[in-house]
Amino acid sequence: MNTPKKTLYFDWVDALKAFAILGILLNHFEEVFGPMVWFTNPSEDWPGLSSRVQNIIPAGQNWLERAFYMLGWLGDSGPGVFILLSGFGLALSALQKPDTRMNLGAFYGKRLKRIFPLYVAIHILTIAVGILVFNRGSADLNLMSLMSFLGLRFTDSLFFYINPSWWFIWLILQLYIVFPLLFKMMKKLGVLWFFMLTLGFTILSRGLGLEGFRYSDSLYFWMTGIFFGTRLVEFTLGMALAAVLLRREEAGKNMPRLGHILAFSLLIYLLGLAASIFWLGTLVSNLLVTTGMCGLFYVAWCAVKKYLAFLTKPVIWIGVNSFGVFLLHQAPINWTVNIIENPTLRFLAVSLILVLSFPVALIIEKLVDRVVAYMEQGNAGQERQRAALITAVLLIAGLALLECIPSSRYVYHAFSALLLGLGLAALVMELKTPLKQHFLAHVLLLTGFIAAVARLFVLSSVNSMYLLVVAGGIACVMALFYRWAKSRLWAWMLSFALLGGGVLFLEMMLRMFKPLETPDRWGEYPALQIHPTRIYSLKPNVNKRLKYNNYNYRLKTNSQGLASPEIDVERPDARTLRILIAGDAFSMPEGVPYESSYPALLEKSLQEQLPSRTVQVINGGVTGYGPNETLPQLAELIPLYRPDIVIYQFFVNEFMEISLSREDRLYNIGLLSNRSRLKREIARSQILAYKSVYQRELNDLIKRKESDWGYYKLLMPLYEKNTDIYQSGNIQKMEGVLAAMKNICEEQNAAFLMLFVPGQVEVSAPEDIAYYPQRRNLNDTALFDMKLPYKEASAITDSLNIPLINMTPALKSGPEQPVYFPASWHWNKEGHKVAAEVVAEELKARGLLK
């Protein structure tokens, strides 16, 4: 009869965890009252070498205070002990199994079960307490919170998000993912070569980080473990140690002498501290410090067992419960520090938090274990199915009512927390519902869970009803796959593969055939560039078809980057009539071919009137150009082309743009961005753009209330009698810019005129404006003055003696209406015809064609 092989247990493993967590707690306690440790991992703001050497011992008023700070600093290396012990425990367990082939599903499932239930529970508690008690905005529910829930802290903004200690979860998840491969390598290569290979990989990873070759902007995050490669060797050292100790155990060999371990560990630890002072030393300092610290902790544990036996059980208890304490303690400390300023009260409060972390973490872990045990019971019967349906219905109803919750921040977040709890319960119940049975229960539970995650974490601005409809469709697809798939995992994978493929296909089709402008990128973006003097400009020699919103037109520019045919700087002859037009999208033009634009039509008309002279109309119009861009443009183009006449096309929104900064303009266009490339691509999503449109329409329909979108798109604030747009500061800026334009023209002997372009609301009938706010009375003369922009513009031009051509009467009386695009505020072909006729007549009437 074969006796089952006894699984080895080393009590010192839990003891090392206990000492490590106590060191971490001491470090976080010390950081509240003293200086931060600087020599564990380098950062961009590392002090110089001389400062690092001088400050290896922290400053303090006496040796006791310095010793306290130093112990706290050394405790900052505690996570390295957990990394090593994780590798040790996993390898020891795998090596003792008779079947050398690793069941990946079982392995990953066990790891996730070990980490995530407790992590998620403490995560929820931290967010709830942070919002409801300490009013911590960083704990709001959003996409970052969802990523944090999942342990995916792979960006600089996520790595220390909500609770800095949770960076360890992301690192350990990475190490769990690669462990099966590492274990296979260790068995194939042998312990020594395996360790040397992973040591080389770690040194390479840390070295590349020091040289700037890393995906993280933070060197400190990189070296701490945002990429597992920088801490890999500490993990694999634990694996190698497990293999060596198992062999010694099987061979009947005892542990090395305690004195030898103490001497070796102390030497390695001191070498690690010394190495951590130097840049190159940090390539291996973490490995040396972790190795030495583990050895010293082992010696300390042996001393406790021999001389302080009554402490063995408490130490083991602390080690067994260390994970919960690690997850729980730091966020309350940070909240307390921000609230309590009195040093004595802060000391007492932080001390109390550290002490209470142990029993509170234990209580949470016990409750989580009970929930997990309940989940692992047999398949649900009728009573559980009834509970599942009730949970799903409550969750869906709660989401539907979320839009009606009072605006009070606390009430809203309390209700959101309730929905989050129902969502997690729905997920648990869905996972326990038999795969090929209870179709309705699957659909309702999945609908509620998917909609809750989307609404609370990802798409918080989207109406819940809209999300419920979309989530219901996804849930139906998933429930149908349940009938054919071998497992729930396969069904989810197939469903999300189908969903992902459909989303990508839809995104591609929308971008190709029906794109919309997005908030941080203009439709004309492909033809624009940053300009050193004009803020931005059209790219030279462009020939692009621009398709966005209701526009589909071809834009061509010449070698000077002007939306105009190529024009030589030198005049063809002395009698050539040159007219330079400056302005925005009305002049460029936007939405119509250049041949149909008023600059082109003006040139054609004048050439017919002046057959004996060459007429050249130079079009300097650039989409979005306001006074701040036009002034430097004229300062460059007027001396270059020496026009006879300069026409500045002035749209009503110039009063808004006179105070717009260079940075704001470039960010609006999309030429500058502080987002990562991934975030920029997400922001460009056409699906999200259309979602915003349909969501606005759905909200208007549900609430029976018109949004302000059309009101602002129609530029109605410019017509409000009580607006502050025309305050003296803005008017003075406008006067200064226009005076400068006039001076430039006078210096070059060019006549200067302004062409006033009214807003669409001044000209078009409401039925000719697609976004007209039907539920507002824009004819209320007590609130609005439709001539206000022109009055302000004419007051300025009169004071500066600048001729002003008012386009409003001619546009309103144009023979063909509308003269603006119904879905945007620019002229269509009819509007350009009217503009060309008016300008030609004005030039003739003012005697400027002689």
Order of alpha helices (4+ residues) and beta strands (2+ residues): alpha-alpha-alpha-alpha-alpha-alpha-alpha-alpha-alpha-alpha-alpha-alpha-alpha-alpha-alpha-alpha-alpha-alpha-alpha-alpha-alpha-beta-beta-beta-beta-beta-alpha-beta-alpha-beta-alpha-alpha-alpha-alpha-alpha-alpha-beta-alpha-alpha-beta-alpha-alpha
